[in-house]
Each structure stands twice: as structure tokens, then as C-alpha cells.
């Protein structure tokens, strides 16, 4: 999903935001990716200034890559 980061930041024109909200509501792969990115953003925001454990970082990166791959195939 090309605009997902900007969508999360609500940094898009309102028409595009509405279209993406509708798509994310209908597409399970994109919903999973959105939820994962939201959780990661919350995790990183809450831990500002703290080191992220390498095992968690690798696990999160792998999951996000899987979700992106699934969204592209779906």
C-alpha cells in the first residue's frame, strides 16, 4: 500500500484518506499491516531513548515484510 505511512500520519488529502480508510476496512491484509505499523509506532514512541531488543526488532521486521508481501499478492 503506497500511502500507508502518510495515511497513518494523516498527511494526505481528505479524499485519499477516505479512500484508504475504505480500502483498509475491506482488505484484511492491509488491515493487518496497518494494525502492525500502528503497534510498532506506539511501541517506538513509548520507548523513545531506549534500545529495542534485536530479537524483537527482527521479529517485527519479518512480520511486516510478510504482511507487505501478502498485501501485494492479495
N, C-alpha and C positions, 0 to 999 in steps of 0.2 A: 504494500500500500504506500504509494509515493508520498502522500501528505501526512502520514501518521504522526510524525514528530510535531509538525506545525499544528495538527489537529489537537494533540494533547495540550499544546501551549495556547490553543485557541487563537493562533496567529494567522488565520485565513479569513477571506471574505465570508460574510454570513451565509451566502448561497452555497459555497463549497462546504462550510461547516455543516450545514443542514444535510447536504448530500452524503457526506461521510457518516454523520450520525445515523442516517437511514441505512447505509450500507453495513456499518458495524452492527446495527441492530438485527440485520438479516443474515450476516455471514459469520458463522461460528468460528472459523479460522481467524478472521480479523478481530473478532471479539476477544478471543483468547490472546492474540498478540497485543491488543490494546490493554487488556487487563494485566498482562505480564509487564508491559512497559510502565503502566501506572504504578504497579507494585515496586518495580525497580526504582522509579523516580522517587517514590516515597521512602524507600529504603535508603537510597543515597542521600536524600535531603535530610533525613533524620540522623544520619551518621556523618554529617559534614565534619571533616577534620579527622575522621577515623579511617584506619586501613580496613579495606574489605578483604576478608579471608580469601585466599587464592582458590580454594576448593569451591566456595560459594560463587565467586566470580566466574569460574569456568563452567559451573553448572548452569548459572543464569545465561551465560553467553550461548551455551549449547541449546538450551530450551528456546531462546529467542531465535536462533538460526533455524531450528526445527519448525517453529511457528511461521517464520517468513517463507520457508520452503513449502510448507503446507498451503499457505495462502496463495502462493504463486501457482501451485498445481491445481488448486481448487477453483 
